[in-house]
Amino acid sequence: MTSIPVRRRVVVTGVASGIGRALAEMLRAQGDDVIGVDLKDADVCVDLGTAEGRQDAVRAVLERSGGVLDAVIACAGISARVPAVIAVNYFGVTELLQGLRPALARAEAPRAAFVGSIVGTRPGAQNVVAACLAGDEHAALAAAAVLAEAGEGGALYPASKAALARWVRHTSVTDAWAGAGIPLNAVAPGVVLTPMHAAIAVTEEQRRIVAQAVPMPLNGHAEPEVIARALRWLTSAENSHVTGQVLYVDGGAEAVLRGPDHT
């Protein structure tokens, strides 16, 4: 039986702040070799909201890693009412993971995960979701632009996360992932105390609205480290059989919002 290296080589996107930063610090503290990806303040500085940026990220990571990766964890994301949300949150995750999948397949215990969201349980913009799942970024961005221009850009962030939740269930059990021994999962937070949250909950009224929309009866809003710990386990060598799951690390929000009869 081949031994699994103690020091693992891990790619983390969104390392400049929030969950990605907390996770990268956690992994480095335990001795892992982390390759950070972000717009700035990272080992690989690219824009994952563009096809060129994703391709550059894949090339740079492969050069730094020697073509073998133990884990890829996509934490990069934005919250706004513009089409770029779809480009970054959906295509910036799925295309990077697909591009780095061959490097994962060369490792002894490869793992992959990304950050979803509780808001993915309440999707609108079904045409945007459908275009994402079809892999048609042009159509997805065009549909997103129509919504944004109509003042309905608030539906885009939930749509991006809903599409990811459906993508992981389909993709994780394919020959390319499960067949290659690569668990692929998502962690869906409730409210996390990150700069992204701070930007949308500036006033007391805004904070009240957020609290009502995402009720978290267990311990309230979470620090980024809470989500990072869940991602760390899902992408550890210990996780041999969990795949295709959206793990709600949300203080009970999903259970409250969907109710006891949801299965």
C-alpha positions in Angstrom: 0.0 0.0 0.0 1.4 3.4 -1.1 1.8 5.8 1.8 0.1 9.2 1.7 2.6 12.1 2.1 2.2 14.0 5.4 3.0 17.3 3.6 0.4 17.8 0.9 0.4 20.3 -2.0 -2.9 22.2 -1.9 -4.3 24.9 -4.2 -6.6 27.5 -2.4 -8.3 30.2 -4.3 -9.5 33.4 -2.7 -6.5 33.5 -0.3 -6.3 37.2 0.0 -9.2 37.4 2.5 -12.1 35.6 4.2 -12.5 31.9 4.2 -9.7 31.3 1.7 -7.2 33.2 3.8 -8.2 31.4 7.0 -8.0 28.1 5.2 -4.6 28.8 3.7 -3.2 29.8 7.1 -4.6 26.7 8.7 -3.1 24.4 6.1 0.3 26.1 6.2 0.3 25.8 10.0 -0.1 22.0 9.7 2.8 21.8 7.2 1.1 21.7 3.9 2.5 23.4 0.8 -0.2 25.9 -0.2 -0.4 27.6 -3.6 -2.6 30.6 -3.2 -4.7 32.1 -6.1 -6.4 35.5 -6.1 -6.5 38.8 -7.8 -3.7 40.1 -5.6 -1.6 39.1 -2.6 -1.3 35.5 -3.8 1.3 33.2 -5.3 -0.8 33.2 -8.5 -2.5 36.5 -9.3 -5.2 36.1 -11.9 -8.8 37.1 -12.6 -10.9 33.9 -12.3 -13.8 35.9 -13.8 -12.3 35.5 -17.3 -11.5 32.5 -19.4 -8.0 33.8 -19.9 -7.5 34.2 -16.2 -8.6 30.7 -15.5 -6.3 29.3 -18.2 -3.4 31.4 -16.8 -4.2 30.0 -13.3 -4.1 26.4 -14.4 -0.8 26.9 -16.2 0.8 28.7 -13.3 -0.4 26.2 -10.8 0.9 23.3 -12.9 4.3 24.9 -13.2 4.6 25.5 -9.5 3.3 22.1 -8.5 5.1 19.9 -11.0 1.8 18.6 -12.3 0.7 16.8 -9.2 -1.8 18.2 -6.6 -3.2 16.6 -3.5 -6.1 19.0 -3.2 -7.8 21.9 -4.8 -10.2 24.1 -2.8 -12.0 27.0 -4.5 -13.0 29.7 -2.0 -12.9 32.7 -4.4 -16.2 34.4 -5.0 -18.0 37.8 -5.1 -21.4 39.0 -4.0 -22.9 41.7 -6.3 -25.7 42.4 -8.6 -23.8 42.2 -11.8 -23.1 39.4 -14.4 -19.5 39.0 -13.1 -20.9 37.1 -10.2 -21.7 34.2 -12.6 -18.3 34.4 -14.2 -16.4 34.3 -10.9 -18.6 32.1 -8.7 -19.6 29.5 -11.2 -17.2 29.3 -14.1 -14.3 30.5 -12.0 -14.9 27.4 -9.8 -15.9 24.7 -12.2 -13.4 25.5 -15.0 -10.5 25.7 -12.6 -11.4 22.4 -10.9 -11.8 20.8 -14.3 -8.5 22.2 -15.5 -6.6 21.0 -12.5 -8.3 17.6 -12.3 -5.6 15.7 -14.2 -3.0 17.0 -11.7 -5.2 15.7 -8.9 -5.6 12.3 -10.6 -1.8 11.8 -10.3 -1.8 12.1 -6.5 -2.2 9.3 -4.0 -5.2 10.7 -2.2 -6.6 13.6 -4.2 -9.5 15.7 -3.0 -11.4 18.7 -4.2 -14.0 21.1 -2.7 -15.5 24.6 -3.0 -17.5 27.1 -1.1 -21.2 27.1 -1.9 -23.9 29.0 0.1 -27.1 28.6 2.0 -28.7 31.0 -0.6 -28.3 28.3 -3.2 -31.4 26.6 -1.7 -33.6 29.4 -2.9 -32.6 29.9 -6.5 -34.2 32.2 -9.0 -32.9 32.9 -12.5 -33.5 29.4 -13.8 -32.4 30.4 -17.3 -29.0 31.5 -15.8 -28.7 28.2 -13.9 -29.5 26.2 -17.0 -26.9 28.0 -19.1 -24.3 27.5 -16.4 -25.0 23.8 -16.2 -24.8 23.6 -20.0 -21.3 25.1 -19.8 -22.4 28.1 -22.0 -20.8 31.1 -20.3 -21.8 33.5 -23.1 -25.5 32.6 -22.7 -25.3 32.6 -18.9 -23.7 36.1 -18.9 -26.2 37.4 -21.4 -29.1 36.2 -19.3 -27.5 37.6 -16.2 -27.1 41.0 -17.9 -30.8 41.1 -18.8 -31.7 40.5 -15.1 -29.2 43.1 -13.9 -30.6 45.7 -16.3 -34.1 44.9 -15.1 -33.1 45.6 -11.5 -33.2 41.9 -10.6 -29.5 41.5 -10.1 -30.1 40.2 -6.6 -31.0 36.8 -8.1 -27.5 36.3 -9.6 -25.6 35.3 -6.4 -28.2 32.7 -5.4 -28.2 31.4 -9.0 -24.5 31.0 -9.1 -24.5 28.9 -5.9 -27.6 26.9 -6.9 -25.8 26.0 -10.2 -22.7 24.9 -8.2 -24.8 22.7 -5.9 -26.4 20.9 -8.9 -23.0 20.7 -10.7 -21.3 18.9 -7.8 -24.0 16.3 -7.6 -23.7 15.5 -11.3 -19.9 15.8 -11.7 -18.7 14.1 -8.5 -19.9 10.6 -9.5 -18.5 10.6 -13.0 -15.6 8.5 -14.1 -13.4 11.5 -14.2 -13.9 12.2 -10.5 -15.3 9.3 -8.5 -13.9 6.9 -11.0 -10.5 8.4 -10.5 -10.7 8.3 -6.7 -11.3 12.0 -6.3 -13.9 13.1 -3.8 -15.6 16.4 -4.8 -17.7 18.3 -2.4 -19.0 21.7 -1.3 -19.4 23.5 2.0 -22.4 25.9 2.1 -22.1 28.5 4.8 -24.8 30.6 6.3 -23.6 34.1 7.3 -19.8 34.3 7.7 -18.0 37.3 9.2 -15.9 38.2 6.2 -15.2 41.4 4.3 -17.8 40.3 1.8 -20.4 40.1 4.5 -19.3 43.4 6.0 -19.8 45.1 2.7 -23.5 44.2 2.4 -24.4 44.6 6.1 -23.2 48.1 6.9 -26.3 49.5 8.7 -28.2 48.0 11.6 -31.2 47.6 9.2 -29.2 45.7 6.7 -27.9 43.4 9.5 -31.4 42.8 10.7 -32.5 41.8 7.2 -29.6 39.4 6.8 -30.3 37.8 10.2 -34.0 37.3 9.2 -33.1 35.9 5.8 -30.5 33.5 7.2 -31.6 32.4 10.8 -28.7 30.7 12.6 -29.9 29.3 15.9 -26.7 27.4 16.7 -24.0 29.9 17.8 -25.0 32.7 15.4 -22.8 34.0 12.6 -19.6 32.1 11.9 -16.0 33.1 11.8 -14.2 32.1 8.5 -12.2 29.5 10.5 -15.4 27.5 11.1 -15.9 27.0 7.3 -12.2 26.5 6.8 -12.2 23.5 9.2 -15.0 21.8 7.3 -13.2 22.3 4.0 -10.0 21.0 5.5 -11.6 17.7 6.6 -13.4 17.2 3.3 -10.1 17.6 1.4 -8.0 15.5 3.9 -6.8 12.0 3.2 -9.2 10.9 5.9 -12.2 11.5 3.7 -12.3 8.4 1.5 -16.1 8.1 0.8 -17.9 11.4 1.1 -18.5 12.9 -2.3 -21.2 14.9 -4.2 -22.3 16.5 -0.9 -23.3 20.0 -0.1 -22.4 20.3 3.6 -24.4 23.1 5.3 -22.2 24.7 7.9 -24.8 27.3 8.7 -25.8 27.2 12.4 -29.0 25.4 11.4 -30.2 27.9 8.8 -30.9 25.2 6.1 -33.1 23.2 8.6 -35.0 26.3 9.6 -35.6 27.6 6.1 -36.5 24.3 4.5 -38.3 22.9 7.5 -38.5 19.4 9.0 -40.3 17.8 6.0 -37.5 18.5 3.5 -35.5 15.4 2.5 
